[in-house]
């Protein structure tokens, strides 16, 4: 049995009523669809960053039916800048499943929700608890931190032994009533008070029996992921701009980094212009732009952009793969983050 007393959820809810976040956009017009989209966006992303993306997303895709019928390019366009683009592709695929197999109504169990692409146990729990009022514990990053500290559970929370302990505690502590408020409260508590660094313990409603605080180990709990040296890779972006102020982009394969997003043709070296372009690219001039680094979770990518001015060309073959993209951004497609950054730096006249 965890160290928490029977008053745990009461203290959490009392704090939430006074200090919790009650005006987040996904808390308005509450529905499984809105909670689901917000939970997917909030994975690996801060609330302040997510809010404008969520609002734009809802304006364009107000229902799961609209999202399911949208093009992948449109969905990825609305996700550009949020990163972790597999989330958007999975969101789109899951929307199609909900419409096709469930007549647009989200299934009302954690197990069935977990069968939808991109939805794990904690996300399913959040949808079930917040939008459906079902008794379902969650264990996102914020909740892991709160429970690990409250029970002084050392170790990296993604280790199976540690995660299983935390799930047991989460399940035990989750109340039968006000389940939606409690779920939101736990996430808020971890996001605003029980933060990774400099937790505000004096303001925490759980400080009286927090074992990590009593033992003076809040800085050590939860444990961190074992560090590994991050490798560095290098590529060259070939930026072909024609006289109509259009830049040539290539749609990437659905798997791998930037899956299904549009990016510049690339090569390992400046002189490695892809052979598929050699037949129709006739550069007038070439300029090396400032290099930039883009960091993924598992490696650094050093990018050397090279800008080529070329003559106006006929339509590129394989139009589903290649796109002449106007520099005025009048075409909505999903763009890899460094591509979007470089495009904004290019002159439009």
Secondary structure, DSSP 8 states (H G I E B T S, - for coil): --S--TTHHHHHHHHHHHHS----GGGTT--HHHHHHHHHHHTTS-HHHHHHHHHHHHHH--SHHHHHHS-HHHHHHHHTTT--THHHHHHHHHHHHHHHHHTT---SSHHHHHTSTT--HHHHHHIIIIIH--------HHHHHHHHHHTT--SBTTSHHHHHHHHHHHHHH--SSSHHHHHHHHHHHHHHTS-SSS--GGG-TTGGG-HHHHHT-TTTSSB-------EEEEEEEEEEE-TTSEEEEEE--SSSTTTT-EE-EEESSTT---HHHHTT--EEEEEE---EEEE-SSEEEEEEEEEEEE------SSTTTEEEEETT--S---B-HHHHHHHHHS---
